[in-house]
Amino acid sequence: MKKRIIVLTALLLAVLTATAWAADFRPAGISAHHNGGTANIRANSKDISLSFSNGMADCSALVRGYSASDDVEATLTLYLGNNFIDSWSASGKFYTSVSGSCAVKSGRTYRLVLTWSINGVAQPQLTTTKTCP
């Protein structure tokens, strides 16, 4: 009986050790905050929206970092063609949302650009283009 308990305890320790090692496994050179390719350990997210209502453009974005300690900054910029219309910025820990609205003209095509960073590292810009009805 004593021998069986020792064997089961050793087996349990082996399983727990292997599980802990696997949970922390990262390919060489990849940190927990790496965001390149398919090597993501923790995923970030981003969402951008441009809509129109009653002659106003409603612009919004929500961006999230990889962990609760990440500093996230975001700027939304609205353009008519290549002409700057307006811009809004926000920042926060782990995530931030930024939004704004401004007057627009029907029949014109507007471009909304999200520029953002995590811990000061620029992330790929997101762009959406829509025509005001």
C-alpha positions as CSV (number, residue, x, y, z in Angstrom):
1,M,0.0,0.0,0.0
2,K,2.8,2.4,0.9
3,K,4.6,1.6,-2.3
4,R,1.4,2.3,-4.3
5,I,1.0,5.8,-2.7
6,I,4.7,6.6,-3.5
7,V,4.2,5.6,-7.1
8,L,1.0,7.6,-7.5
9,T,2.5,10.7,-5.8
10,A,5.5,10.5,-8.2
11,L,3.2,10.1,-11.2
12,L,1.1,13.1,-10.1
13,L,4.3,15.2,-9.7
14,A,5.5,14.2,-13.1
15,V,2.1,15.2,-14.7
16,L,2.0,18.5,-12.9
17,T,5.6,19.4,-13.9
18,A,4.9,18.5,-17.6
19,T,1.7,20.6,-17.5
20,A,3.4,23.6,-16.0
21,W,6.2,23.4,-18.6
22,A,3.8,23.1,-21.5
23,A,1.7,26.1,-20.3
24,D,4.8,28.3,-20.4
25,F,6.2,27.0,-23.7
26,R,7.1,29.6,-26.3
27,P,9.0,29.1,-29.5
28,A,12.6,30.5,-29.2
29,G,12.8,34.3,-29.2
30,I,9.0,34.7,-28.7
31,S,7.9,36.5,-25.6
32,A,4.4,36.5,-24.0
33,H,3.7,39.8,-25.6
34,H,4.9,38.9,-29.1
35,N,2.3,39.8,-31.7
36,G,3.8,38.6,-35.0
37,G,2.4,36.0,-37.3
38,T,0.9,32.9,-35.8
39,A,3.1,32.8,-32.7
40,N,0.6,34.8,-30.6
41,I,0.6,33.7,-27.0
42,R,-2.0,36.3,-26.0
43,A,-4.3,37.8,-28.5
44,N,-5.0,41.5,-28.8
45,S,-8.1,42.9,-30.6
46,K,-9.2,45.9,-32.4
47,D,-12.5,47.1,-33.9
48,I,-13.2,50.2,-36.0
49,S,-16.5,51.7,-37.0
50,L,-17.7,54.5,-39.3
51,S,-21.4,55.1,-39.7
52,F,-23.6,58.1,-40.7
53,S,-26.7,59.5,-39.2
54,N,-28.5,62.8,-39.8
55,G,-25.6,64.5,-41.5
56,M,-23.1,63.3,-38.9
57,A,-20.2,60.8,-39.1
58,D,-20.0,58.6,-36.0
59,C,-16.5,57.2,-35.6
60,S,-15.4,54.7,-33.0
61,A,-12.7,52.2,-32.2
62,L,-12.0,49.8,-29.4
63,V,-8.5,48.4,-29.0
64,R,-7.1,45.9,-26.5
65,G,-3.6,45.0,-25.5
66,Y,-2.2,41.6,-24.5
67,S,-2.3,42.0,-20.7
68,A,-3.7,44.2,-18.0
69,S,-0.4,46.1,-17.6
70,D,-0.2,47.2,-21.3
71,D,-0.4,50.9,-22.1
72,V,-2.7,51.3,-25.1
73,E,-3.0,54.5,-27.1
74,A,-5.3,55.1,-30.1
75,T,-6.1,57.9,-32.5
76,L,-8.9,58.0,-35.0
77,T,-8.6,60.3,-37.9
78,L,-11.3,61.1,-40.4
79,Y,-10.5,62.2,-44.0
80,L,-12.5,63.3,-47.0
81,G,-10.2,62.0,-49.8
82,N,-6.8,63.1,-48.5
83,N,-8.1,66.1,-46.6
84,F,-8.0,66.0,-42.9
85,I,-11.5,66.5,-41.3
86,D,-11.2,65.7,-37.6
87,S,-9.3,63.5,-35.1
88,W,-9.9,61.9,-31.6
89,S,-7.5,60.2,-29.2
90,A,-7.6,58.2,-26.1
91,S,-5.4,56.0,-23.9
92,G,-5.7,53.5,-21.1
93,K,-4.4,50.4,-19.4
94,F,-5.1,47.1,-21.2
95,Y,-7.7,48.6,-23.5
96,T,-9.2,51.9,-24.6
97,S,-12.1,53.1,-26.7
98,V,-12.0,56.3,-28.7
99,S,-15.0,57.9,-30.5
100,G,-16.1,61.2,-32.0
101,S,-18.5,62.7,-34.5
102,C,-18.6,65.5,-36.9
103,A,-20.7,67.0,-39.7
104,V,-20.4,65.4,-43.1
105,K,-22.0,65.9,-46.5
106,S,-24.2,63.3,-48.3
107,G,-22.7,61.6,-51.3
108,R,-19.1,62.1,-50.2
109,T,-16.7,59.3,-49.5
110,Y,-14.9,59.4,-46.1
111,R,-11.9,57.4,-44.8
112,L,-11.4,56.6,-41.1
113,V,-7.9,55.6,-40.0
114,L,-7.0,54.0,-36.6
115,T,-3.5,54.6,-35.5
116,W,-2.6,52.7,-32.3
117,S,0.2,51.4,-30.1
118,I,0.8,49.0,-27.3
119,N,3.5,50.0,-24.8
120,G,4.8,52.5,-27.3
121,V,5.1,50.0,-30.1
122,A,3.1,51.0,-33.2
123,Q,0.6,48.5,-34.4
124,P,-0.7,48.1,-38.0
125,Q,-3.1,50.9,-39.0
126,L,-6.7,50.0,-39.7
127,T,-8.7,51.9,-42.3
128,T,-12.3,51.8,-43.3
129,T,-13.9,53.8,-46.2
130,K,-17.6,54.6,-46.6
131,T,-19.8,56.9,-48.6
132,C,-22.3,59.1,-46.7
133,P,-25.8,58.3,-48.0
